[in-house]
Amino acid sequence: MKKRILQIVTVASVAIVSASFTLLQTKPWNAPDKAAKTANAVKTNAASVAAGKALWSQHCSSCHGKTGLGDGSKAAQLKTTPPDFSKAAFQGQSDGSLYYKVAEGRDDMPSFKKKIPEAEDNWNLVNFMRTLKK
C-alpha cells in the first residue's frame, strides 16, 4: 500500500512539474500597446544592420545563437528556451515590440537598458534581428 501511494505521489509530482515547465515555455509576452506602436527611428541600411550585428554578437548570440535559432552556448542553462527568431511568429512582431523586449527583459531575458543605453543602438539591433528570417 505504501509503495502504491509513493508511486501515485511521484507521478503526480512529475505531472505538476511538467505542467509548470510547459506554462513557463508558452507564457505570452506582449509589449504594451504604446511600445508596440512605436515606429523604428533608424532606417534599415547596411550600416545599421552591421551595427546591430556587432551588438548581437556581443550581447545576444550566447543565448539566442549566431543566427537567432535559440541555440546559443548558454541556451541549455536557461529555464526557458529562447525563441527561434527566424519563425513567422517572431518576425510578425512590430519593431516597437522587439525594442521593448530588448530594453525591458523578462524572466531569463535580461534588461539591456544599461548595457545598450542608446536608442539608436537598440533600433540597429532590431534591424539586424529582421535579417534572421528564413
C-alpha positions in Angstrom: 0.0 0.0 0.0 2.8 2.5 0.9 4.6 1.6 -2.3 1.4 2.4 -4.3 0.9 5.7 -2.6 4.5 6.6 -3.3 4.1 5.8 -7.0 1.0 8.0 -7.1 2.7 10.9 -5.4 5.7 10.5 -7.7 3.6 10.5 -10.9 1.5 13.5 -9.6 4.7 15.4 -8.8 6.2 14.8 -12.2 2.9 15.9 -13.9 2.9 19.1 -11.9 6.5 19.9 -12.6 5.9 19.2 -16.3 2.8 21.3 -16.5 4.6 24.2 -14.7 7.5 24.0 -17.2 5.2 24.0 -20.1 3.4 27.1 -18.8 6.7 28.8 -18.4 7.6 28.0 -22.0 4.4 29.2 -23.5 3.6 32.3 -21.4 2.8 35.0 -23.9 5.0 38.1 -23.9 3.2 41.1 -25.4 4.6 44.6 -25.3 2.3 47.3 -24.1 0.3 49.0 -26.9 2.3 52.2 -26.8 5.6 50.4 -27.1 4.3 48.1 -29.8 3.1 51.0 -31.9 6.4 52.9 -31.6 8.0 53.2 -35.1 11.6 52.3 -35.7 13.6 55.5 -35.6 16.5 54.1 -37.6 16.3 53.4 -41.3 17.3 49.9 -42.3 20.5 50.0 -44.3 23.8 48.2 -44.4 25.4 50.4 -41.7 22.5 49.9 -39.3 22.4 46.1 -39.8 26.2 45.9 -39.4 26.0 47.9 -36.1 23.1 45.7 -34.9 25.1 42.5 -35.8 28.0 43.7 -33.7 25.7 44.3 -30.7 24.1 40.9 -31.4 27.5 39.2 -31.3 28.4 40.9 -28.1 25.1 40.6 -26.1 22.7 38.2 -27.7 24.3 35.3 -29.5 25.4 33.4 -26.4 21.7 32.6 -25.7 19.9 33.2 -29.0 22.7 31.7 -31.3 24.6 33.2 -34.1 21.6 33.1 -36.4 18.8 33.5 -33.9 17.6 29.9 -33.7 17.7 29.9 -29.9 20.8 27.6 -29.9 23.4 29.7 -28.2 26.1 28.2 -25.9 24.1 29.3 -22.8 20.7 28.4 -24.0 20.7 25.0 -22.3 21.3 26.6 -19.0 18.2 28.7 -19.1 14.8 27.9 -17.6 13.0 28.9 -20.8 14.1 28.1 -24.4 15.0 31.2 -26.4 12.6 31.6 -29.3 13.6 30.9 -32.9 13.8 34.4 -34.4 13.6 33.1 -38.0 10.0 32.0 -37.5 7.0 34.0 -38.6 5.7 34.3 -35.0 8.8 36.3 -34.1 9.2 38.2 -37.3 5.5 39.2 -37.2 6.1 41.3 -34.1 6.3 45.1 -34.5 9.7 46.8 -34.3 8.5 48.6 -31.3 7.7 45.3 -29.6 11.2 44.0 -30.2 12.7 47.2 -29.0 10.7 47.0 -25.8 11.6 43.4 -25.1 15.3 44.1 -25.5 15.1 47.1 -23.3 12.9 45.7 -20.6 13.7 41.9 -20.5 11.6 39.3 -18.7 12.5 36.1 -16.8 15.7 34.7 -18.3 15.9 37.5 -20.8 17.8 40.3 -19.0 17.0 44.0 -19.5 19.5 45.8 -21.7 18.7 49.3 -20.7 22.1 49.8 -19.1 24.2 47.6 -21.4 22.7 49.2 -24.6 21.5 52.6 -23.3 21.4 54.4 -26.7 18.1 54.2 -28.5 19.8 54.2 -31.9 21.8 51.1 -30.9 18.6 49.3 -29.9 17.0 50.1 -33.2 20.1 48.9 -35.1 19.7 45.6 -33.1 16.1 45.4 -34.2 17.1 46.0 -37.8 19.6 43.1 -37.5 17.0 40.8 -36.0 14.9 41.3 -39.1 17.6 39.7 -41.2 17.3 36.5 -39.2 14.2 35.3 -41.1 14.4 32.2 -43.3 
